[in-house]
């Protein structure tokens, strides 16, 4: 079909003084840059009409069922392949084609599934490559854009200004405004949040993961006993992918909220009968196996826990630690109960860390080893817990009588921080990991090292701090968040304790 041509150059080409192909609805330059092509001209009514937001999605053959919110008794779960989505328009294909060339998709898949997927495996590769499933889902290409975004190195501009990021944000917002509700949209938002977290784009990461969480809850994946928008998945593989997507949103929600105080989580606590993801290797092969429950008195030896399940457990524990910290700072009335809970959290985290270390392949030296995310979250949870109770005058103690539990928990916390700083941190620093979640883990370990150096001048801590800072520097060459943490270490004077090169100021601001 012949491409229509606009009468004038688009706004971007006029501003850059570039030759414009005047193709409608998007010129070649805007397609290449991933920008929305604007042919508006205040003096031309016809041009203004052409500049309107032409639809990116086909007209819906069905609308969101209003009884879902207005009268649940009159609502029946939909049977529309578990998605309210539409076919992409020619305009959407034009916009995305510049970033998703057919001949480059093989490299995109390989790049994503050998890196990001290793520590956050929530997308089924087999289902993603099924052309039949992608044909009528306009959010499929949006997901591919988000996958590509998480695999590229951002060097020529600030991460928050990268054209691919801007395009993915625009398309995801448009999809939501159009009323689309689908697995692919949630996964695209989740990867957008990963990108924003990894490059310290705040508060965008906090807001994006909240959007994904709302859609997950709307779909009912957080609790299978809650009102369900769709009928149950018709295949085990789809059901498992839905569960993994819910867990991915849960993990990021807890990680992003680690340092925020008093802000509610976007995702609720897992339901009492919540299941963990199955073993990653079996899932990738399409092998249907039983799932382990999150809450259990004993673990089945028949079905081993996978790496992603360990990450889910660690994120669940992190959420518990955050809740304990916030409750402790709000009131001292339940001091004994909170201290008892804190001791239980300490024991659970030590056991979880030990189980991660005893997993086959741990410490193999592989930079993309799947368990690094679980270990990073576990250590972050430990450092947060111990920092809350390690100081003798931690918030909440001044207004009440001291308890024996205070002294016990303080002793556990100081020793726990010592292990994180002198043993765990340096051990993890020996692996050239690319997992962005390691940034906060290194930061917490470095902060603990600095505390012991200032208090006791321990030479072992100085050596540990050097190793951790060097690893944080290496990680900063890939993810902006590591550079931001280095800046915080410089601000606190921690970097002055080691003989390292001066920190370069961040070249980009968000």
Secondary structure, 3 states (H helix, E strand, C coil): CCCCECCCCCHHHHHHCCCCCCECCCCHHHHHHCCCCCCCCCCCHHHHHHCCCCCCECCCCCCCCCHHHHCHHHCCCECCCCCECCCECHHHHHHHHCCCCHHHHHHHHHHHHCCHHHHCCCCCHHHHCCHHHHHCCCHHHHHHHHHHHCCCCCCCCCHHHCHHHHHHHHHHHHHHHCCCECHHHHHHHHHHHHHHHHCCCCCHHHHHHHHHHHHHHHHCCCCCCCCCCECCCCCHHHHHHHHHHHHHHHHHHHHHCCCCCCCCCCCCCCCCCCECCCCHHHHHCCCCCCCCECCCCCCCCCCCCCHHHHHHHHHHHHHHHHHHHHHHHHCCCCHHHHHHHHHHHHHHHHHHHHHHHCCCCCCCCCCCCCHHHHHHHHHHHHHHHHHHHCCCCCCCCCCCCCCHHHHHHHHHHHHHHHHHHHHHHHHHHCCCCCCCCHHHHHHHHHHHHHHHHHHHCCHHHHHHHHHHHHHHHHHHCCCHHHHHHHHHHHHCCHHHHCCCCCCCCCCCCC
